[in-house]
């Protein structure tokens, strides 16, 4: 059954902040975007929630599609809802965070990610969207 609403609705996305400890440094997993907006910039793995999945299913799917990483226990961090956070339109993102170890940290860019790599938390590139803010909030939780 299809519904039509009088008022427009925002899109819903998920973002993953995955940390690992490597050589006594904390690192975060980033992907290099391959599409508009912010093509070529680094960002958190994530994407749009599909109509037939939960937030938890969406974040696990996006993480695997974009980085090939699986098996990370993720917890919900926060909903990010600033009105101008995505140039494509009104988008609300529910961010998740998790920690993995060196035995489960091999990554490779896939789907709409050119590349995936680990970055030291104290030397992050400028990130797309509001992802710097999301990373800093997640860091306080871990």
N, C-alpha and C positions, 0 to 999 in steps of 0.2 A: 504494500500500500504506500502511496506517495503522498507527501504533505506539502502544502504551500503556505508560507508564512508571510504576513504583511511586512514584517521587519527583517532586514538583512541579518545574517548570522556570521560570526567570526569563524575562520578556519582554525582547526586544532592540530597542533604539532607536538612532537616530543623531542627532547635533546638529552644526550647521555654525556655525563662527565665521569670518565673512567680514569682513576689514578693507579700508578704503580710506583714502587720504590725500586730504583736501579742505581747501583754504585753510590749508595747513601744519599741519593737525591730523589725528591718526589717529582714524578712526571705525569703529564696529562695527555690523553689520546686525542689527536685532532685529525680532521680530514681536510684535504684541499678540494674546494668546491669546483665542479666542472660545468656548472650551469648558472645562468642568471637567477637571482641576483648575487653579486659578490663573486662572480666567476674568478677562479684563481686564488682567492683568499682562503685562509685557514679558518676552520669552524669546528664546532662540536658535531659528532655524528648525530643524525636525527632526521626527522621528516614528518610528513603528514600522516595522521591517524586514519586508517581505512574504516569504512562504515561497519565492517563485521568483526572488528577486533577491539580488545581492551587496550588501555594505555600500556599495560605491562607487556602485552603481546606486540604492540607497535614498537616499543623501544627495543625489545629483543630482536625483532625483525630488522629494524633500521640499522642497529649496531652490526648485525651479521652481514646485511647487504652491503654496507659501506666499508666495513673493515675486516670482515671474516672472523671477528672475535665473538665467541660464545661462552656460556658458562659463568658469566659474571653476575653475582647477586647484587641487584640494584634496588635502591630505596628511593621513594619519591622525595624530591627536594622542595620544589616550590612551583607555583604557576606564575609565569612572566606574561604580563598583559598590557604593557605600555602600548598606546595606540599606534605609534609610529615605528614599532620595532621591526617591521617587515615591509619593504617597499612594494611587495605584491598585493598588499591589502591587510585588512584587520585579521591578525593572527595571534592566538594565545598559545604559548608553549608550556607544557608541563615537563619540567626537568627532573631527571633521575641521576643519582650518583652511585658509584661503586668502586671497589678496589680489587685489583687483580695482582698476581705475582709474575715473576719472570717466566715461570713455567707455562703460563697462559697469557702470553702477551705478544705473540706473533701476529702482525696485522698486515693487510694489503688493501689498497684502495679498490673499490668496486662500485657498481651501480652508477650513481651520479657523483662519485668521489674520484678525482684523478689519482689521489695518493692518500695514504694514512700513515701517521707516524707519531712517535712519542716526543714530547717537548718538556724540558725542565720547567717547572712551575715558575721559577724566578727568571725565565728568559723566553716568555711567550711572544709570538708575533702578534700584530694587531689582528683581532678576530672579527669575523663578520657578525652582523646583527648585534645583539647585546650579550654575546657569548663571553666576553671578558667578565662582565658582571655575574653571569651564571657560574663561571669557574671560581670566582672569588667567594661566592656564597657557599659553594660545595666544599671548598677548601676549609672553611670554618667548621663544617660539619664533620670532617674527617679528622 
